[in-house]
Every structure is written in C-alpha cells, then in structure tokens.
C-alpha cells in the first residue's frame, strides 16, 4: 500500500518564448546578413563581367633593345608586365615554367609569338592581338607557337572549363548527404567525405581525360589533385555544419557556389579578374582547385604547390571543425542553459 506524499510533483516550466525585442533583433540580423550576402554575390558576378580584362599579365620579349623598347611603349599601362630576355631559349623556358604567359621573339626574319593557351584562353587571345600589332608596326611576318596548348580533341578548353560545376557540386552534395545520413557521427562523415572525394576525383578525371579528351598530363596526379579540391570543399562544409548547424552549411555552400565559383578564374585564368578579387578567388577552394587542375593537366605540375597548400589548409580546417564541432555546440548549449537559469 503506497503512502501518499505531502510533496506535490514539481512541474517543469515550459521554455519561455523569445521576447518581442529579441525577435526584432533576430529578424534585423537575418535581413541584414542576407542583404550583405546578396550584394556580395552580385559584386562577385558583376565585377568579372564588367571589369574583366588583362590585369598585369606577365609577358616577355627577346630581341634587339630597340624592339623591346617599342613593345614596352606599346604595352604601357596596367594590362601587361614586360620582362626582357637575352635569347629565345630563356623566353620559351619562362613560358614553359609559367613565369610568363607568353612572349615575343623579334628577329630579322620576323616576329614569333610563344604562348601557353592552356594558361588562359582570354589572355592568349589578348597577347595574340598585341603581337599582331607589333608585327604590323615592323612590317614583319608573325609566327605563333603554342608551348602549352589544349588537347587536339578540345582545342578551346571547353571540357576543362566545364569542370567548375562538378568540382563545386562534388563538394556540396556529398556534404549534405553525409550530414543528413550520419548525424552526430563525425568519424563516419570524415570517412565518407574522403572516400567520395577519391572516387569522384578519379572518375571525373577519367571522363575528362579519356572520355572527352580535354586533359593531358599524368592521370594519377591530376586525379589526386582533383580529389583534394573536392575534399577541401566537402570537409569545410561538414565542419561548418558540425559547429553552426544547418545555417552554417547553407551560408558556406552559398558562398562557395555563388561567390567563390565566379572568382575561381577557371575559365579565364586569374589574370583576367579585377585586382584583389583574383587573389581572393585563389585562396578559396574552387579557385585553388582550378589552378591545381590546370597545373597538373597541362604544365607537368609546375605551379601546383601553392594551390595544393591552400587546399590542404581548407582540409585541415574542415577536419578540425568536424571533429570538435560536437563539443563546441555542447558548450554553447550549456552556456545558454546557464544563462536561462
């Protein structure tokens, strides 16, 4: 027989609703944040389209001092950076090692343009126009030699340019799926992101190189570089979701797709973007991925170290946030409970 207790059960008070002032403050922050995001996206898309053009493109000239001086006068401004070389061998070596995007060799028999169209088709076209003008002023014949062209099956680099969206969506979609399927399991998310990045990187590279014929170079190195780019984006988004929840993932994905993607310079090359924006684009995963893919696919890995280090930094950041995100959110929730109490 139970003995009635004098103590009445204590009911848990329902959580208090946010005050009108707190709701207004939350709404204001949301509206201002979304407005800033929309303006940033507009600027990211509009600036390259309106102000895009040659910006301090490094070129070279080899030949008599008088010819070099004429070229320097013709290219005066912010579009070009002219370097003099003693002979044609040094000029071509500088093009092949990506120190310059192209150069002119002036000889008694004519003018020869040495270029690397795979470094950026727009820059190559602008340099060809400059070379045509220089040859016309000297009443000489112009010869064009492409030291790093796109493959014969894709001479305009259309397949290479089309790799931008697979790289971006290849990081966003698996991150969303892993966050949904493995809540509260950071190690499963990490393993899934790494495995998917490797599988997708090798598969996309195989299609581009062997199926379409848009890439050259060593297949394994190019595929590993592409996998690193996908992993950098996927792990960063997973880390943001682990720390800030769904809002962190949405903001991160929007910035990567709508801001970092147009600033990547994958289609035009970074020298075609406005100053400052080009540097920012190369520090974000899409821009670094594009530069790494270009270096491995067409330049035998020359210039790959910088973008590889940038992507490795994003991978490290993403892994750190992913593995510590649960503890960070728990401490934040505990502080919120103490404040409410």
Secondary structure by P-SEA (a helix, b strand, c coil): cccccccccccccccccccaaaaaaaaaaaaaaaaaaaaaaaaaaaaaaacccccbbbbbccccaaaaaaaaaaaccccbbbbbbccaaaaaaaaaacccccbbbbcccbbbbbbcccccaaaaaaaaaaaaaaaaaacbbbbbbbccccccccccccccccaaaaaaaaacaaaaaaaaaccccaaaaaaaaaaaaaaaaaaaaaaaacccccccccaaaaaaaaaaaaaaaaaaaaaaaaaccaaaaaaaaaaaacccccccccccccccccaaaaaaaaacaaaaaaaaaaaaaccccccaaaaaaaaaaaaaaaaaaaaaaaaaaaaaaaaaaaaac
